[in-house]
Amino acid sequence: MSTNSNAPNTSAMHDVCVIGAGWAGLTAAVDLREAGLDVVVVEKARGPGGRCSTRRQDGFAFDHGAQYFTARSTDFAAKVEEWKRAGLIAAWKPRMTVFGDRPRNAGTPPDQRLVATPSMNAVLKHLAQGLDCRYGWRAANPQREDNGWAIEEFQSPPAIRARHLLVTAPPRQAFDLLAGTTPLAEIAAGVPMRPSWALMLGFEQTLAVDFDAAFDNEGPLGWLARNSSKPGRCGEAWVAHASQEWSERHLESDAQAVTDELLAAFRQRVPAATSQAPGVIKAHRWRYALAAEPLKRACLIDEANGLVLAGDWCAGNRIEGAWSSGRAAAEQILAWYPAET
Ligand SMILES: Cc1cc2nc3c(=O)[nH]c(=O)nc-3n(C[C@H](O)[C@H](O)[C@H](O)COP(=O)(O)OP(=O)(O)OC[C@H]3O[C@@H](n4cnc5c(N)ncnc54)[C@H](O)[C@@H]3O)c2cc1C
């Protein structure tokens, strides 16, 4: 075990390399660092968040991935209370509506819809503080060596070396990284993910609408939310997600065609938007949004290779699943270190 330090360790062997700065990766990295391990986190995006990130454009901010979350387990609820006290999480109480019939399997509405403030990635930014995080670093070609792993930045040496590797990328990306190096790659490949098209709209003037968020069961949209009705936000920013079925059918469609069709659907639901051209309009495709059927395993472990795979697709979808999978991954890696070292 190396001495815990926040300074980047550029040459030596790290204890753990974590691929991915989303909920699973950063939760694990914090636990590992707090236990005294030397951890490096690599993330291909420009900052932390993953599927729980926030897009900013022309003064507007859009939570274009995860919308809100719930805390069902006692452990996660306790953590949420801590973050609430730190001002990182608040309850969101939108005026809700539903278009069309509620699906039979819709479940009961949650007691509380929680959001991070002032943007959905706020908790992750907080967790990343003090960690050695390398952003804009796309891991490629992890290779097993005598004492651990060598992970290359996409076509750009030098590699990062670490005794243990934790991969928190969505399952198809985990497979692409690890195929041929571990039997876990095949398990990951068997977890299908559903896509989601997101439309972000920023308006100069407030829209006269009698709801802040809506489930739409008649498509092509599945969800609409006034982003700025969440605590700590401002401006008239809206996020609309296409339904899963529509997103699947239009997975490879041209972004402009998707934008046009989703804007028309949005205007049907929010007629006040018809008379105002949005100042910002942007479609984003989440190719791997949600696991169709998570594995119901806390994380995947390849003990012989010192490798763990984690993420929402293991432990049960969504933010709480990613968090608990990250925790389980850290626990597993710590178990590989003898107590006295
Ligand atoms: C449209 C949408 C709506 C959602 N709505 C909700 C919701 O309302 N409530 C809820 O609880 N959940 C929601 N979710 C799900 C939630 O966002 C996820 O469950 C959670 O964020 C997953 O976290 P994770 O750490 O497992 O994975 P991710 O957030 O996907 O993190 C993985 C990270 O790995 C990085 N990565 C991948 N490959 C590499 C590589 N080669 N090198 C370096 N980095 C790499 C990625 O860039 C990413 O940052 C939604 C998701 C989407 C997309």
The ligand as a Tripos MOL2 file, in Angstrom:
@<TRIPOS>MOLECULE
LIG
   53    58     1     0     0
SMALL
NO_CHARGES

@<TRIPOS>ATOM
      1 C1        -30.8720    9.9390  -20.1030 C.3       1 LIG1
      2 C2        -30.6300    9.3370  -18.7500 C.ar      1 LIG1
      3 C3        -31.5380    9.5300  -17.7340 C.ar      1 LIG1
      4 C4        -31.3190    8.9630  -16.4700 C.ar      1 LIG1
      5 N1        -32.1900    9.2380  -15.4720 N.ar      1 LIG1
      6 C5        -31.9030    8.8150  -14.2240 C.ar      1 LIG1
      7 C6        -32.6880    9.2290  -13.1230 C.ar      1 LIG1
      8 O1        -33.6120   10.0290  -13.2750 O.2       1 LIG1
      9 N2        -32.3800    8.7340  -11.8980 N.ar      1 LIG1
     10 C7        -31.3190    7.9040  -11.6930 C.ar      1 LIG1
     11 O2        -31.0700    7.5180  -10.5380 O.2       1 LIG1
     12 N3        -30.5460    7.5260  -12.7170 N.ar      1 LIG1
     13 C8        -30.7980    7.9690  -13.9620 C.ar      1 LIG1
     14 N4        -29.9960    7.6260  -14.9980 N.ar      1 LIG1
     15 C9        -28.9470    6.6290  -14.7580 C.3       1 LIG1
     16 C10       -27.7410    7.2200  -14.0260 C.3       1 LIG1
     17 O3        -27.2840    8.3340  -14.7280 O.3       1 LIG1
     18 C11       -26.6900    6.1330  -13.9610 C.3       1 LIG1
     19 O4        -27.2300    5.0050  -13.2910 O.3       1 LIG1
     20 C12       -25.4170    6.5180  -13.2220 C.3       1 LIG1
     21 O5        -25.0310    7.8360  -13.5020 O.3       1 LIG1
     22 C13       -24.3490    5.5140  -13.6490 C.3       1 LIG1
     23 O6        -23.1220    5.7780  -13.0070 O.3       1 LIG1
     24 P1        -21.8610    4.8640  -13.3280 P.3       1 LIG1
     25 O7        -20.7240    5.3980  -12.5540 O.co2     1 LIG1
     26 O8        -22.2260    3.4340  -13.1570 O.co2     1 LIG1
     27 O9        -21.5900    5.0150  -14.9000 O.3       1 LIG1
     28 P2        -21.2600    6.3020  -15.7690 P.3       1 LIG1
     29 O10       -21.8980    7.5110  -15.2060 O.co2     1 LIG1
     30 O11       -21.5840    5.9360  -17.1710 O.co2     1 LIG1
     31 O12       -19.6850    6.4670  -15.5990 O.3       1 LIG1
     32 C14       -18.7540    5.7730  -16.3900 C.3       1 LIG1
     33 C15       -17.6650    6.7200  -16.7980 C.3       1 LIG1
     34 O13       -16.6430    5.9980  -17.4990 O.3       1 LIG1
     35 C16       -16.1170    6.8430  -18.4840 C.3       1 LIG1
     36 N5        -15.4280    6.0080  -19.4750 N.ar      1 LIG1
     37 C17       -15.9550    5.0390  -20.2680 C.ar      1 LIG1
     38 N6        -14.9890    4.4820  -21.0320 N.ar      1 LIG1
     39 C18       -13.8320    5.1180  -20.6910 C.ar      1 LIG1
     40 C19       -12.4850    4.9920  -21.1390 C.ar      1 LIG1
     41 N7        -12.1320    4.1130  -22.0850 N.pl3     1 LIG1
     42 N8        -11.5480    5.7930  -20.5770 N.ar      1 LIG1
     43 C20       -11.8740    6.7100  -19.6280 C.ar      1 LIG1
     44 N9        -13.1490    6.8770  -19.1800 N.ar      1 LIG1
     45 C21       -14.0990    6.0820  -19.7030 C.ar      1 LIG1
     46 C22       -17.3540    7.5480  -19.0420 C.3       1 LIG1
     47 O14       -16.9940    8.7340  -19.7330 O.3       1 LIG1
     48 C23       -18.1500    7.8080  -17.7730 C.3       1 LIG1
     49 O15       -17.8500    9.0850  -17.2250 O.3       1 LIG1
     50 C24       -30.1690    8.1850  -16.2480 C.ar      1 LIG1
     51 C25       -29.2390    8.0100  -17.2720 C.ar      1 LIG1
     52 C26       -29.4540    8.5930  -18.5090 C.ar      1 LIG1
     53 C27       -28.4080    8.4590  -19.5810 C.3       1 LIG1
@<TRIPOS>BOND
     1     1     2 1
     2     2     3 ar
     3     2    52 ar
     4     3     4 ar
     5     4     5 ar
     6     4    50 ar
     7     5     6 ar
     8     6     7 ar
     9     6    13 1
    10     7     8 2
    11     7     9 ar
    12     9    10 ar
    13    10    11 2
    14    10    12 ar
    15    12    13 ar
    16    13    14 ar
    17    14    15 1
    18    14    50 ar
    19    15    16 1
    20    16    17 1
    21    16    18 1
    22    18    19 1
    23    18    20 1
    24    20    21 1
    25    20    22 1
    26    22    23 1
    27    23    24 1
    28    24    25 2
    29    24    26 1
    30    24    27 1
    31    27    28 1
    32    28    29 2
    33    28    30 1
    34    28    31 1
    35    31    32 1
    36    32    33 1
    37    33    34 1
    38    33    48 1
    39    34    35 1
    40    35    36 1
    41    35    46 1
    42    36    37 ar
    43    36    45 ar
    44    37    38 ar
    45    38    39 ar
    46    39    40 ar
    47    39    45 ar
    48    40    41 1
    49    40    42 ar
    50    42    43 ar
    51    43    44 ar
    52    44    45 ar
    53    46    47 1
    54    46    48 1
    55    48    49 1
    56    50    51 ar
    57    51    52 ar
    58    52    53 1
@<TRIPOS>SUBSTRUCTURE
     1 LIG1         1 GROUP 0 **** ****
